[in-house]
Amino acid sequence: MREIGSSDFKKEVLESDLPVLIDFWADWCGPCKMLAPVIEKVAENFEGRVRFFKINVDENTQVASDYGIMSIPALILFKDGAPIAQSVGIQPKEALINFVESNI
């Protein structure tokens, strides 16, 4: 899962022809570090169908603010350039797969 920032957010997320799941996280966030390997495994299930990226909220405060990120880890699923679903907190792999599958 590649990390992106505000400079490539528009191209990678808003203009993507595939749905995109963004993991909003920070270095100091323990739950974020626990969720990261789960997201990596889930990404394998959706290869070629959904793109997965990470955004560090401390380094990209404007993007986090634009999407109302108040707690992390936070996941937002984008489709056709618009946020269509959001989840906050740690989830098991199966719940995350269901979250993505039911919204794409």
Wavefront OBJ file of the C-alpha trace (Angstrom):
o trace
v 0.000 0.000 0.000
v 1.569 3.222 -1.185
v 1.549 6.455 0.753
v 0.305 9.563 -1.034
v 0.050 13.195 -0.034
v -1.981 16.253 -0.858
v 0.053 16.887 -4.030
v -1.020 13.622 -5.689
v -4.414 13.179 -3.981
v -6.421 14.593 -6.887
v -4.719 12.418 -9.512
v -4.582 9.186 -7.474
v -7.978 9.402 -5.750
v -10.383 11.899 -7.246
v -9.499 11.099 -10.870
v -9.092 7.326 -10.406
v -11.072 5.050 -12.707
v -11.200 2.453 -9.906
v -12.642 2.798 -6.391
v -9.986 3.925 -3.885
v -9.689 3.121 -0.183
v -7.698 5.677 1.818
v -6.216 4.811 5.201
v -5.815 8.021 7.221
v -3.110 7.379 9.825
v -0.220 8.898 11.838
v 3.163 7.645 13.107
v 2.135 8.016 16.762
v -1.134 6.068 16.343
v -0.853 2.541 17.778
v -4.191 1.332 16.406
v -3.151 2.627 12.951
v -0.044 0.438 13.083
v -2.199 -2.538 14.100
v -4.630 -1.974 11.228
v -1.983 -1.519 8.497
v -1.155 -5.239 8.004
v -4.871 -6.067 7.913
v -5.399 -3.529 5.136
v -2.408 -4.974 3.245
v -4.040 -8.428 3.310
v -7.431 -7.042 2.281
v -5.806 -5.156 -0.609
v -4.652 -8.497 -2.029
v -8.315 -9.600 -2.291
v -9.200 -6.557 -4.404
v -6.166 -6.346 -6.681
v -7.171 -4.790 -9.993
v -10.590 -3.752 -8.616
v -9.797 -1.254 -5.826
v -6.725 0.900 -5.215
v -5.395 1.280 -1.641
v -3.402 4.261 -0.334
v -2.280 5.710 3.009
v -2.320 9.380 3.982
v -0.449 10.656 7.027
v -2.803 13.144 8.721
v 0.060 15.048 10.360
v 1.739 15.701 7.006
v -1.475 16.292 5.045
v -3.661 18.276 7.416
v -5.678 19.939 4.651
v -6.790 16.631 3.099
v -7.690 15.272 6.552
v -9.632 18.455 7.315
v -11.402 18.423 3.934
v -12.834 14.991 4.726
v -13.641 15.617 8.390
v -11.089 13.212 9.838
v -11.362 13.624 13.620
v -10.225 10.174 14.811
v -7.764 7.705 13.345
v -7.401 5.151 11.988
v -10.060 6.255 9.548
v -10.869 4.688 6.214
v -12.719 6.411 3.406
v -13.795 4.614 0.270
v -13.987 6.820 -2.815
v -15.817 5.977 -6.019
v -15.960 8.234 -9.090
v -14.078 10.906 -7.136
v -16.531 11.081 -4.226
v -16.409 9.604 -0.725
v -19.076 6.898 -0.508
v -18.324 5.138 2.786
v -16.303 5.773 5.944
v -15.120 3.650 8.841
v -13.245 4.594 12.009
v -11.213 2.285 14.226
v -9.728 -1.167 13.961
v -11.611 -3.875 12.112
v -10.880 -7.556 11.575
v -10.018 -8.652 8.045
v -13.459 -10.116 7.325
v -15.273 -6.931 8.404
v -12.977 -4.804 6.243
v -13.532 -7.080 3.244
v -17.294 -6.748 3.762
v -16.970 -2.955 4.101
v -15.204 -2.686 0.748
v -17.258 -5.332 -1.061
v -20.610 -3.885 -0.007
v -19.669 -0.397 -1.208
v -18.020 -1.012 -4.547
l 1 2 3 4 5 6 7 8 9 10 11 12 13 14 15 16 17 18 19 20 21 22 23 24 25 26 27 28 29 30 31 32 33 34 35 36 37 38 39 40 41 42 43 44 45 46 47 48 49 50 51 52 53 54 55 56 57 58 59 60 61 62 63 64 65 66 67 68 69 70 71 72 73 74 75 76 77 78 79 80 81 82 83 84 85 86 87 88 89 90 91 92 93 94 95 96 97 98 99 100 101 102 103 104
